[in-house]
Amino acid sequence: MRGIARYLLIPPALAALACSSYGDDDNGLPLNSTVTAGQNNVFAPSEVRVPAGGSVTWSFGPVAHNVTFSSSGAPADIEGENADTQVVRTFASVGVFDYECTIHPGMTGRVVVENRPGYMTSP
């Protein structure tokens, strides 16, 4: 019976590894966050926090969206009309980066990029 119990512990351990595939920085921030742009014309979550050098994945459902940043230091905009795809942007600079979908007025979000110990940020 002991041998079987030992094997029963393996699946939860593997599940824990799968859930942390993006990893965390030293401050516990996820190195990658996902924002969903859904049919209801809302970015969810509306604000994400990542460390400098971290990335955000925008997941677009069946309705077309884009992402236009309003401040300098942000990565490239996600231009065009994107549906049924995922697009990743990496944030090298510390700061607050507001963005909007110019296709749908009022559809906005924010990426807060925090300092990461030992990471050289862009000027």
Secondary structure in CASP SS format (residue, H / E / C, confidence):
PFRMAT SS
TARGET T0000
AUTHOR 0000-0000-0000
METHOD secondary structure of the structure
MODEL  1
M C 1.00
R H 1.00
G H 1.00
I H 1.00
A H 1.00
R H 1.00
Y H 1.00
L H 1.00
L C 1.00
I H 1.00
P H 1.00
P H 1.00
A H 1.00
L H 1.00
A H 1.00
A H 1.00
L H 1.00
A H 1.00
C H 1.00
S C 1.00
S C 1.00
Y C 1.00
G C 1.00
D E 1.00
D C 1.00
D C 1.00
N C 1.00
G C 1.00
L C 1.00
P E 1.00
L C 1.00
N E 1.00
S E 1.00
T E 1.00
V E 1.00
T E 1.00
A E 1.00
G C 1.00
Q C 1.00
N C 1.00
N C 1.00
V C 1.00
F E 1.00
A E 1.00
P C 1.00
S C 1.00
E E 1.00
V E 1.00
R E 1.00
V E 1.00
P E 1.00
A C 1.00
G C 1.00
G C 1.00
S E 1.00
V E 1.00
T E 1.00
W E 1.00
S E 1.00
F E 1.00
G C 1.00
P C 1.00
V C 1.00
A C 1.00
H E 1.00
N E 1.00
V E 1.00
T E 1.00
F E 1.00
S C 1.00
S C 1.00
S C 1.00
G C 1.00
A C 1.00
P C 1.00
A C 1.00
D C 1.00
I E 1.00
E E 1.00
G E 1.00
E E 1.00
N E 1.00
A C 1.00
D C 1.00
T E 1.00
Q E 1.00
V E 1.00
V E 1.00
R E 1.00
T E 1.00
F C 1.00
A C 1.00
S C 1.00
V C 1.00
G E 1.00
V E 1.00
F E 1.00
D E 1.00
Y E 1.00
E E 1.00
C C 1.00
T C 1.00
I C 1.00
H C 1.00
P C 1.00
G C 1.00
M C 1.00
T E 1.00
G E 1.00
R E 1.00
V E 1.00
V E 1.00
V E 1.00
E E 1.00
N C 1.00
R C 1.00
P C 1.00
G C 1.00
Y C 1.00
M C 1.00
T C 1.00
S C 1.00
P C 1.00
END
